[in-house]
Amino acid sequence: MKSIYKALTIAGSDSGGGAGIQADMKTFQELSVYGMSAITAVTAQNTLGVQGVFPMSAEALTMQLDSIGSDLEPDAVKTGMLFSGEIIRIVAAKVQQYHWSNLVIDPVMVAKGGSPLLQQEAVQSVIRYLLPLALITTPNLPEAEILTEMSIRTLSDREEAARIIHQMGSRYVVMKGGHDASTEQVIDLLYDGHDYIYMENNRIETRHTHGTGCTYSAAITAELAKGTSVLEAIQIAKSFIQAAIEDQLGIGAGHGPTNHFAYQKRQRGENHVSY
């Protein structure tokens, strides 16, 4: 039986530690998966916003991916902030070159504070090059609107948008409902091309939600790396992010990070810990 499972994140670095590569690696570690990274851009950011974005060169990203591909075969791969069409095309080519499977696409486009993290021309590159390779794509509602070029207001709109994204090539679509503040429940939608499965959690009123999307998709990726089924991986990831939001760290003056320690503490029966 395989004892060491490996997951690769291809994303941007968050100097504040709440999202991006840092959130992904924390999540992999908490779920007992060996984490690896290829950095697409370095950001200067904190809980108040993004102060700067510094993309990696095509050569730097290519060499990172080749270093991993030639020696450390990942059991699952996720993408986060990819920034440009050139970076997206490089990632897609390397995924195909090394036959990486269990690909989770988190189509990161805008930071919590509103700063754009994906160039406009890159959206079509996501659709053309990445979604056809995806096992799971995890857009939030604004990202789903950008990908589908439709307004999403109702649950039937979500189903239509999920169907469109599935037709773009992603085998599963997890549409996150956290941006819909009109309900007391956060309603996520899973679509597999046949069935629509709704998953609900209590909404937590808090400003400490920085990195929720990164963490959620990273938890899915970690579980896929361990051989967990798609549905179970998503359910575990939902429990992971719900705990991370509920058990707040409370740091930073703006959109604070979630608590990556919380899920394992709950698994050990520690319902709440003061920090």
C-alpha positions as CSV (number, residue, x, y, z in Angstrom):
1,M,0.0,0.0,0.0
2,K,1.3,3.4,-0.9
3,S,2.3,5.4,2.2
4,I,3.4,8.8,0.8
5,Y,0.9,10.7,-1.4
6,K,2.0,13.8,-3.2
7,A,0.1,16.8,-4.4
8,L,1.3,19.7,-6.6
9,T,0.0,23.2,-6.5
10,I,0.7,25.6,-9.4
11,A,-0.3,29.1,-8.1
12,G,0.9,32.4,-6.9
13,S,2.7,33.2,-3.6
14,D,0.8,35.1,-1.0
15,S,3.2,37.0,1.3
16,G,0.4,37.2,3.9
17,G,0.2,33.4,4.1
18,G,-3.6,33.2,3.9
19,A,-4.1,32.2,0.2
20,G,-2.2,30.9,-2.8
21,I,0.8,28.6,-2.5
22,Q,1.0,29.1,1.3
23,A,-2.7,28.1,1.9
24,D,-2.3,25.1,-0.4
25,M,0.8,23.8,1.3
26,K,-0.7,24.2,4.8
27,T,-3.8,22.3,3.7
28,F,-1.8,19.5,2.1
29,Q,0.2,19.1,5.3
30,E,-2.9,19.1,7.5
31,L,-4.4,16.3,5.4
32,S,-1.2,14.2,5.5
33,V,-0.2,14.7,1.9
34,Y,3.3,15.7,0.7
35,G,3.1,19.1,-0.9
36,M,5.0,20.5,-3.9
37,S,4.7,23.8,-5.6
38,A,5.4,25.7,-8.8
39,I,5.1,29.5,-8.3
40,T,3.5,31.5,-11.1
41,A,3.8,34.9,-9.5
42,V,4.9,36.5,-6.3
43,T,2.4,38.9,-4.7
44,A,2.9,41.5,-2.1
45,Q,-0.3,41.3,-0.1
46,N,-1.8,41.2,3.3
47,T,-5.4,41.2,4.8
48,L,-5.9,44.7,3.5
49,G,-5.3,43.9,-0.2
50,V,-2.8,43.2,-2.9
51,Q,0.0,45.8,-3.1
52,G,1.9,44.2,-6.0
53,V,1.9,41.3,-8.4
54,F,5.2,40.1,-9.9
55,P,4.8,37.3,-12.5
56,M,7.5,34.6,-12.9
57,S,9.1,34.3,-16.3
58,A,8.1,31.6,-18.7
59,E,11.5,30.0,-18.2
60,A,11.2,30.0,-14.4
61,L,7.8,28.4,-14.4
62,T,8.8,25.8,-17.1
63,M,11.9,24.8,-15.1
64,Q,9.9,24.4,-11.9
65,L,7.4,22.1,-13.6
66,D,10.1,20.1,-15.4
67,S,12.0,19.7,-12.1
68,I,8.8,18.1,-10.5
69,G,7.8,16.2,-13.6
70,S,11.2,14.6,-14.0
71,D,11.5,13.3,-10.4
72,L,8.4,13.7,-8.2
73,E,5.3,12.4,-9.8
74,P,2.3,14.1,-8.2
75,D,-0.9,12.0,-7.4
76,A,-3.0,15.1,-7.9
77,V,-2.5,18.6,-9.2
78,K,-4.3,21.9,-8.6
79,T,-4.0,25.3,-10.2
80,G,-4.7,28.6,-8.6
81,M,-3.6,32.1,-9.7
82,L,-2.1,31.7,-13.2
83,F,-2.2,35.4,-14.2
84,S,-1.6,35.3,-17.9
85,G,-2.4,33.3,-21.1
86,E,1.3,32.4,-21.5
87,I,1.4,30.9,-18.1
88,I,-1.8,29.0,-18.7
89,R,-0.5,27.5,-21.9
90,I,2.7,26.4,-20.3
91,V,0.8,24.7,-17.5
92,A,-1.5,22.9,-19.9
93,A,1.4,21.7,-22.0
94,K,3.3,20.3,-18.9
95,V,0.1,18.6,-17.6
96,Q,-0.2,16.8,-20.9
97,Q,3.6,16.1,-21.3
98,Y,3.8,14.4,-17.9
99,H,0.4,12.8,-18.0
100,W,-0.7,14.4,-14.7
101,S,-4.2,13.3,-13.7
102,N,-6.6,14.4,-10.9
103,L,-6.3,18.0,-12.1
104,V,-8.3,20.5,-10.0
105,I,-8.7,23.9,-11.6
106,D,-9.5,26.8,-9.2
107,P,-10.0,29.6,-11.7
108,V,-8.7,32.4,-9.5
109,M,-9.6,35.7,-11.0
110,V,-10.1,38.4,-8.3
111,A,-8.7,38.8,-4.8
112,K,-11.0,39.2,-1.8
113,G,-10.4,42.9,-1.8
114,G,-11.3,43.2,-5.5
115,S,-7.8,43.3,-7.1
116,P,-7.7,41.4,-10.5
117,L,-5.4,38.3,-10.4
118,L,-6.0,37.1,-14.0
119,Q,-5.5,39.2,-17.1
120,Q,-8.6,39.6,-19.2
121,E,-7.1,37.9,-22.2
122,A,-6.3,34.9,-20.0
123,V,-9.9,33.9,-19.5
124,Q,-10.2,32.4,-22.9
125,S,-6.9,30.5,-22.4
126,V,-8.5,28.9,-19.2
127,I,-11.4,27.8,-21.3
128,R,-9.4,26.6,-24.3
129,Y,-6.4,25.0,-22.7
130,L,-7.2,24.1,-19.1
131,L,-10.8,23.1,-18.7
132,P,-10.6,20.3,-21.2
133,L,-7.9,18.7,-18.9
134,A,-9.7,19.2,-15.6
135,L,-11.2,16.5,-13.4
136,I,-12.8,19.2,-11.2
137,T,-13.2,22.9,-11.7
138,T,-14.2,25.0,-8.6
139,P,-15.4,28.5,-9.6
140,N,-17.2,30.8,-7.2
141,L,-20.2,32.6,-8.5
142,P,-18.4,35.7,-10.0
143,E,-15.8,33.4,-11.6
144,A,-18.6,31.2,-13.1
145,E,-20.2,34.4,-14.5
146,I,-17.0,35.3,-16.2
147,L,-16.4,31.9,-17.6
148,T,-20.0,31.5,-18.9
149,E,-20.7,35.2,-19.8
150,M,-24.0,34.9,-18.1
151,S,-25.7,36.4,-15.0
152,I,-26.2,33.9,-12.1
153,R,-29.0,34.9,-9.8
154,T,-31.0,31.7,-9.1
155,L,-30.3,28.1,-8.5
156,S,-31.5,27.3,-12.0
157,D,-28.9,29.8,-13.3
158,R,-26.2,27.9,-11.3
159,E,-27.3,24.7,-12.9
160,E,-27.1,26.2,-16.4
161,A,-23.7,27.7,-15.7
162,A,-22.4,24.4,-14.3
163,R,-23.7,22.6,-17.5
164,I,-21.8,25.1,-19.7
165,I,-18.6,24.7,-17.8
166,H,-18.9,20.9,-18.0
167,Q,-19.4,21.2,-21.7
168,M,-16.1,23.2,-21.8
169,G,-14.4,20.0,-20.7
170,S,-14.3,19.8,-16.9
171,R,-15.6,16.3,-15.8
172,Y,-17.0,17.7,-12.6
173,V,-18.0,21.3,-11.6
174,V,-18.1,22.5,-8.0
175,M,-19.8,25.9,-8.0
176,K,-19.2,27.6,-4.7
177,G,-22.1,29.6,-3.3
178,G,-20.4,31.7,-0.7
179,H,-20.8,35.0,-2.6
180,D,-24.6,34.7,-2.5
181,A,-25.3,36.5,0.8
182,S,-29.1,36.4,0.4
183,T,-29.4,33.1,2.3
184,E,-28.4,31.8,5.7
185,Q,-26.9,28.7,4.1
186,V,-23.9,28.5,1.8
187,I,-25.1,26.4,-1.0
188,D,-22.5,24.7,-3.2
189,L,-23.5,22.8,-6.4
190,L,-21.7,19.7,-7.7
191,Y,-22.5,18.7,-11.3
192,D,-21.1,15.6,-13.0
193,G,-22.7,15.9,-16.4
194,H,-25.8,14.0,-15.2
195,D,-26.9,14.9,-11.7
196,Y,-27.0,18.2,-9.7
197,I,-26.0,17.7,-6.1
198,Y,-26.5,20.6,-3.6
199,M,-24.4,20.8,-0.5
200,E,-25.2,23.2,2.3
201,N,-23.4,24.6,5.3
202,N,-24.3,27.3,7.8
203,R,-23.1,30.7,6.8
204,I,-20.6,32.2,9.2
205,E,-20.7,36.0,9.5
206,T,-17.0,37.0,9.5
207,R,-14.5,39.0,7.6
208,H,-11.9,36.3,8.1
209,T,-12.4,34.5,4.8
210,H,-9.2,35.2,2.9
211,G,-8.0,32.1,1.1
212,T,-11.2,30.1,1.4
213,G,-11.3,29.1,-2.3
214,C,-7.6,28.1,-2.4
215,T,-8.0,26.1,0.8
216,Y,-11.2,24.4,-0.4
217,S,-9.7,23.3,-3.7
218,A,-6.4,22.3,-2.0
219,A,-8.3,20.0,0.4
220,I,-10.1,18.4,-2.6
221,T,-6.7,17.9,-4.3
222,A,-5.2,16.4,-1.2
223,E,-8.0,13.9,-0.9
224,L,-7.8,13.0,-4.5
225,A,-4.1,12.4,-4.2
226,K,-4.9,9.8,-1.5
227,G,-7.3,8.0,-3.8
228,T,-10.5,9.3,-2.2
229,S,-13.6,9.4,-4.5
230,V,-14.6,12.7,-6.0
231,L,-17.8,13.1,-3.9
232,E,-16.0,12.1,-0.7
233,A,-13.1,14.4,-1.4
234,I,-15.5,17.3,-1.9
235,Q,-17.4,16.5,1.3
236,I,-14.1,16.3,3.3
237,A,-13.0,19.6,1.8
238,K,-16.3,21.2,2.8
239,S,-15.8,20.0,6.4
240,F,-12.2,21.3,6.3
241,I,-13.1,24.8,5.1
242,Q,-16.1,25.0,7.3
243,A,-13.9,24.4,10.4
244,A,-11.3,26.8,9.1
245,I,-13.9,29.6,8.9
246,E,-15.7,28.8,12.1
247,D,-12.6,28.6,14.3
248,Q,-11.2,32.0,13.5
249,L,-7.7,33.1,14.0
250,G,-8.8,36.8,14.0
251,I,-5.5,38.2,12.7
252,G,-5.1,41.2,10.4
253,A,-7.1,44.4,10.0
254,G,-8.9,43.4,6.8
255,H,-10.0,40.1,5.3
256,G,-8.1,37.8,7.6
257,P,-7.0,34.2,6.8
258,T,-8.9,31.1,7.7
259,N,-7.6,28.6,10.3
260,H,-5.9,25.7,8.7
261,F,-5.3,24.0,12.1
262,A,-9.0,23.8,12.9
263,Y,-10.1,20.6,11.0
264,Q,-7.5,18.3,12.6
265,K,-8.2,19.8,16.0
266,R,-11.8,18.9,15.6
267,Q,-10.9,15.4,14.5
268,R,-9.1,15.1,17.8
269,G,-12.1,16.3,19.7
270,E,-10.8,19.8,20.3
271,N,-13.9,21.8,19.4
272,H,-12.4,25.2,19.9
273,V,-8.9,26.4,20.8
274,S,-7.9,29.9,21.8
275,Y,-4.9,31.3,20.0
